[in-house]
Amino acid sequence: MFTNNFFKALNIKNQKELLYFSRKTSIPVSKLKMYNEESILPFNEDLNKILKELNISEFEFKLKLGILDSDTIDLLAKFSSEINTLIKNPQYDRESNKKNDKLPIFKTDFGELYQDDCLSLMQNLPKNSVDLIFADPPFNLNKKYESKINDQLSKTEYLKWTERWVLSCVELLKEGGSFFVWNLPVWNTHISSILNKYLNFRQWIAVDIKYQLPIPNKLYPAHYSLLYYTKGKKPSTFNNQRLPIEICRHCGGDIKDYGGYKHKLNKNGLNLTDVWRDLSPVRHSKYKSRESNELPLKLLERVISMASEEGDLIFDPFGGSGTTFIVSEILKRKWVGCEIGPINSIIKRFEDIDFHKKQILDIQSKKNVLFTEEMKTIRTQNGHWLADTFNE
Ligand SMILES: C[S@@+](CC[C@H](N)C(=O)[O-])C[C@H]1O[C@@H](n2cnc3c(N)ncnc32)[C@H](O)[C@@H]1O
């Protein structure tokens, strides 16, 4: 809590100093904690009280909090030469520290897996070399990872770390390459604001999967966010993915009324939208060897088929159970993967590759068609229209 920018700006390092500051400014501790946890600028009278207590201007306080309004950015640009002389940023010296001493721990026909911290690995990979990056980082929800990483950083620390790996990914991406980031909406709002400065926004994909119980006084969180960016104006690859129409599970009847539009429906299926409702969390897979975090094969099959071609290079910095790697391998994409923790569950997936191949084939048989074979059977039995019969 005391490592967030807000308490740092107030020079509050412990509970005692927090109580003291609260007494001096008569801002309740709970409110100071809220500003700190959310890392936001205090509002109304609170801001004036803080500025008075710190004896600084609003401009300086915003700089301390890292809040850069457009006017501030204009000023920084105007004085960029002076600022550059004043601040020597070590981040830009990292090129000279580069050592090419990484060896993969596991290799396949198409891929290489590294057991490493992705920040360190990415410094060793060639820039502008990757066609597609998929990243599913820890969400900072205090989950227990086998890798024992700290998943309960302060907001400032988590966002700093996030910016570092995101920018490293941006460097690895080829022009025309695509970058997907899977996270909770609350974090993807921040990741979006980082990426908007470097890449072209294509889509915020809402993946409708409920992930927690309803929270009082809040809307029921029911989607994960999947950000989709490209380097440069156009992606090198965009293979449209099509879905079957939605039907009633019991009778096979239409859920939507297509009225007189049936003849206009593409026989290869409906256009995929930016709301994905057909994915379910991995829960009882026979091969699920980890407690949590494994993404559905169907999600990766869709992303990889949509944004890459056979032979392209895919990178995933947060391997987990290796969903990205196994799908890349089966779809004949080259891949480079990284996982800081144990990698036995990734290797186990490759031992079971035939099982995964069957699943991918099944997934593929249910896309790019208006009706799957199962749907055709139940609809024929119950007298519902099919692509060939709707004119009758
Ligand atoms: C949310 S899981 C990824 C799950 C994966 N998408 C799957 O389908 O199995 C995040 C993973 O990132 C790993 N990780 C966390 N910090 C890392 C780092 N700095 N470098 C590499 N891996 C890291 C964690 O150990 C964890 O396995």
The ligand as a Tripos MOL2 file, in Angstrom:
@<TRIPOS>MOLECULE
LIG
   27    29     1     0     0
SMALL
NO_CHARGES

@<TRIPOS>ATOM
      1 C1         -2.3430  -16.4450  -16.1900 C.3       1 LIG1
      2 S1         -1.0520  -17.5830  -16.3320 S.3       1 LIG1
      3 C2         -1.0130  -17.9670  -18.0610 C.3       1 LIG1
      4 C3         -1.9050  -19.1160  -18.4190 C.3       1 LIG1
      5 C4         -1.7940  -19.5510  -19.8640 C.3       1 LIG1
      6 N1         -2.3300  -18.5700  -20.7690 N.3       1 LIG1
      7 C5         -2.4960  -20.8820  -20.0900 C.2       1 LIG1
      8 O1         -3.4740  -20.9460  -20.8720 O.co2     1 LIG1
      9 O2         -2.1180  -21.8490  -19.4520 O.co2     1 LIG1
     10 C6          0.3370  -16.5650  -16.1160 C.3       1 LIG1
     11 C7          1.6590  -17.3160  -16.0500 C.3       1 LIG1
     12 O3          2.7220  -16.3690  -16.1410 O.3       1 LIG1
     13 C8          3.7910  -16.8180  -15.3480 C.3       1 LIG1
     14 N2          4.6290  -15.6420  -15.0580 N.ar      1 LIG1
     15 C9          4.4150  -14.6790  -14.1440 C.ar      1 LIG1
     16 N3          5.3870  -13.7460  -14.1870 N.ar      1 LIG1
     17 C10         6.2240  -14.1280  -15.1720 C.ar      1 LIG1
     18 C11         7.4100  -13.5630  -15.7310 C.ar      1 LIG1
     19 N4          7.9180  -12.4250  -15.2650 N.pl3     1 LIG1
     20 N5          7.9960  -14.2040  -16.7540 N.ar      1 LIG1
     21 C12         7.5010  -15.3650  -17.2460 C.ar      1 LIG1
     22 N6          6.3810  -15.9370  -16.7530 N.ar      1 LIG1
     23 C13         5.7430  -15.3310  -15.7440 C.ar      1 LIG1
     24 C14         3.1180  -17.4270  -14.1270 C.3       1 LIG1
     25 O4          3.9870  -18.3480  -13.4790 O.3       1 LIG1
     26 C15         1.8900  -18.0970  -14.7550 C.3       1 LIG1
     27 O5          2.1350  -19.4330  -15.0600 O.3       1 LIG1
@<TRIPOS>BOND
     1     1     2 1
     2     2     3 1
     3     2    10 1
     4     3     4 1
     5     4     5 1
     6     5     6 1
     7     5     7 1
     8     7     8 2
     9     7     9 1
    10    10    11 1
    11    11    12 1
    12    11    26 1
    13    12    13 1
    14    13    14 1
    15    13    24 1
    16    14    15 ar
    17    14    23 ar
    18    15    16 ar
    19    16    17 ar
    20    17    18 ar
    21    17    23 ar
    22    18    19 1
    23    18    20 ar
    24    20    21 ar
    25    21    22 ar
    26    22    23 ar
    27    24    25 1
    28    24    26 1
    29    26    27 1
@<TRIPOS>SUBSTRUCTURE
     1 LIG1         1 GROUP 0 **** ****
